[in-house]
Structure formats: C-alpha cells, structure tokens
Amino acid sequence: MHHHINVFAWDADDNLWVNETGFPGAEKQFTTMPENFLPGYLSAKELFKTEIAHMLRYGHRVKALTLPMPETALRITANTVPTACPGKSRDVLNKPVIIQGGVETFISQITSDTICGH
C-alpha cells in the first residue's frame, strides 16, 4: 500500500535554530539581581517554580523562561522589583537567530519537486 504525505510539520524552535545559548546566562543574571530579597539559588528555585506552573500555557524554552521572569521578580521582591530584573527576559528575546547547520538544505530538499512529487 502506498501512502501520500500531505503535511510535514515539526516544532521549529527546537530544530531549526540555536535557541538555548542565552538561557543560562540570562537566568544567572536574573537570579543574582534580587539578592537583597533572596539568595540566588532561591531566586532560581522560584523562577523554576513559576516556569513549571505555566508549562501548559507557555510550553517550553524561550517563552517558558522569559514570561515567568517578571512575575517571579514581582513575587520575590514583594512588588518592589529592581528595574533590571524583568529586562533580562528582553535580553533573551533580543538574541540573534542562528540557523542550525544544514537546515536550509533540508528545507530545500523536502520542498523540492523531486521529493514532493509535484
């Protein structure tokens, strides 16, 4: 039996570009800024707790890290967050997009007439 594939899809943020290079640095900077409220390791724990609480809504990776940052900063500083804390989420979002090696060739191949049969 021969089947025709009509749709091919993938979760692009994990496969097409490098998306995690800025995460550890941004998280580290975020957790050290409100140290007069909580030690860095506890800020990291609180950020992770917020990420997990919103996992179904935000998914994972860039949204799951950046969107909880302001919420976490407000919670751990009793709404007196230092201005720079939420700005760390912008830093991650402003990172340049770096395409994974071979992606352009792969997309060209799967959309070519010879593979798609058009």
C-alpha positions in Angstrom: 0.0 0.0 0.0 1.4 3.4 -1.0 0.5 6.5 1.1 1.0 10.1 0.1 2.2 12.5 2.7 0.2 15.7 2.5 1.6 17.6 5.5 5.0 17.5 7.2 5.4 19.5 10.4 7.9 19.9 13.2 8.4 22.1 16.2 10.7 24.6 14.7 12.2 26.3 17.8 14.0 23.1 18.8 15.1 22.0 15.3 15.8 24.9 13.0 17.8 27.4 15.1 20.1 27.5 18.1 17.8 28.7 20.9 19.4 27.9 24.2 22.7 29.8 24.1 21.4 32.7 26.0 19.3 30.9 28.6 21.8 30.0 31.2 23.4 33.5 31.3 20.1 35.3 31.5 18.8 33.0 34.2 22.0 33.5 36.2 21.9 37.3 35.8 18.2 37.3 36.8 18.7 35.2 39.9 21.6 37.4 41.2 19.9 40.7 40.8 17.3 40.5 43.6 19.9 39.1 46.1 18.9 41.6 48.7 15.5 39.8 48.7 16.6 36.2 48.2 19.8 34.3 47.7 20.4 33.5 44.0 19.7 29.8 44.5 16.3 30.5 46.0 15.5 33.0 43.2 16.4 30.3 40.7 14.1 27.9 42.5 11.3 30.4 42.4 11.8 31.1 38.7 11.7 27.4 38.0 8.5 27.0 40.1 6.9 29.8 38.0 8.1 28.1 34.8 6.5 24.8 35.8 3.3 26.4 36.9 2.9 27.9 33.4 4.2 25.0 31.3 0.9 24.0 29.9 0.2 27.6 28.8 3.7 28.7 27.6 5.2 25.4 26.5 8.9 25.2 27.0 12.1 27.1 26.1 12.1 30.9 25.4 8.5 31.7 26.4 8.7 29.4 29.4 11.8 31.2 30.6 11.1 34.8 29.7 7.5 35.2 30.5 7.8 34.0 34.1 10.8 36.3 34.9 8.7 39.5 35.6 6.1 37.5 37.5 8.8 35.8 39.6 10.6 39.1 40.2 7.5 40.8 41.4 6.6 37.9 43.7 10.1 37.5 45.3 10.5 41.3 45.8 7.0 42.0 47.2 6.2 44.1 44.1 9.4 46.3 44.5 11.3 44.6 41.7 14.5 46.2 40.5 14.0 47.6 37.0 16.7 45.4 35.5 15.2 42.1 36.6 12.3 41.9 34.0 14.7 43.3 31.4 16.6 40.0 31.5 13.7 38.4 29.6 14.1 41.0 26.8 17.8 40.2 26.6 17.0 36.6 25.8 14.3 37.6 23.2 16.7 40.0 21.5 19.4 37.4 20.9 20.1 36.9 17.2 18.6 33.9 15.5 21.3 31.4 14.5 20.1 28.8 12.0 21.3 25.3 12.7 23.7 23.9 10.1 22.1 22.1 7.3 18.6 23.5 7.9 18.4 25.5 4.6 19.5 22.4 2.6 17.0 20.2 4.5 14.1 22.6 3.8 15.1 22.9 0.2 15.2 19.1 -0.2 11.8 18.4 1.5 10.1 21.1 -0.6 11.7 20.2 -3.9 9.6 18.8 -6.7 11.5 15.6 -6.8 10.7 14.7 -3.2 7.2 16.1 -3.0 6.3 14.6 -6.4 4.9 17.7 -7.9 
